[in-house]
Each structure stands twice: as C-alpha cells, then as structure tokens.
Amino acid sequence: MAGSSHGHGHTPAAWTGVIIAFIGFCVAGAFMVMANVPGFWVGMAIIALGGIVGGTMRAAGMGQNKRPQREVRRSEA
C-alpha cells in the first residue's frame, strides 16, 4: 500500500497549497483562542487562499500529470 500512491501530492502545487492552508489554520486557531472574530476570519481567508494558489499552480503545470486510467478488460469465459 505504501508504494501505491505514485507520488500523490508530492508536487510544488500541493506543497504550496497545504503550507498556506496550514498557516491559515494556525492564524484562525490563535485568534479563536484570543476571541478575536476579525482575526479568525482573516485566518479562514488565508485557508481559502491556499486552495486558490494550489489550484492556480496546478493549472500552470506545477501539479501532478494526469494519467489515463487503465481499461479493465473482462476475460471471456
């Protein structure tokens, strides 16, 4: 199972998106503890920004290449 991922998520687009989203979670969590509602929503916006940046980088070719799915053939019995 460990070798079945074929590099899933090991791209600049994935790493960048996840790192930005992680920073957003940290910001939102810190401001939630401090009971600062505007700061919490800034953190939520950073999380959304991570998804947008990751998606944009993927569209620019920095994501994983799409592989055609293998065709499953039934054996004639």
N, C-alpha and C positions, 0 to 999 in steps of 0.2 A: 504494500500500500504506500510505503514511503516513496517509492520510485514512480508512482503513477501520476504525479502532478504535472510532469513535463514542464517545469518552470513556471507554474501558475503563480502570477503575482510578482515575479522577480523581474520587474521592468522599471525604468525610471518613472513612468506614469503612475504605476501602482505605489511605489515607494513615496513619491512626492505627495500624492493624494492622501495617503494614510498618515504621513507625518504632519501635514497641515491639519487634518481632521483630529489627530491626537492632541495637537496644540490647542485646538478649539475646545476639545473635551476638558482639557486641563483648565483653560480660562473659564469656561462655563461652570465647572465644578468649584473652582476657587471663589468665584463671585456668588455662587449659590450659597456656599457656606457663610459668606460675608453678608448675605441677604441684600445684595445689590442687584436689582432686577435689570437695569440697563446693561450692566457688565455681563450678566448671564446671557442676554440676547446678543451681545457682541460675540461671545463665545459660540453661540449657536450659528451666527452668520459665518464665523471662521470655519466651522464644520462644513457648512454648505459650500463655502469657497474651496475647500479641499476636494469635494466631489466635482466641482466645476473645473478646477485646474487639472485634476486627474483625467477627466473626460476629454478636455481640450488637448492634453498631451497625447492621449491615446489616439485621438483623431489626427494629430500631427505625425503619427507614425512611431511614437515612442512607447507604445504598448505592445502586447503580445500579438504576434501574427495570427490571423485566423487560419485554422487548419480545416480542410474539408473533412466532414465526418465520413467514417468508413461505412461502406454499404454492407449490410448484413445480408448474406445470401442463405436461403434455406436449402438444405440438401434434399434432393429428390429421393423419396423412399420407394 
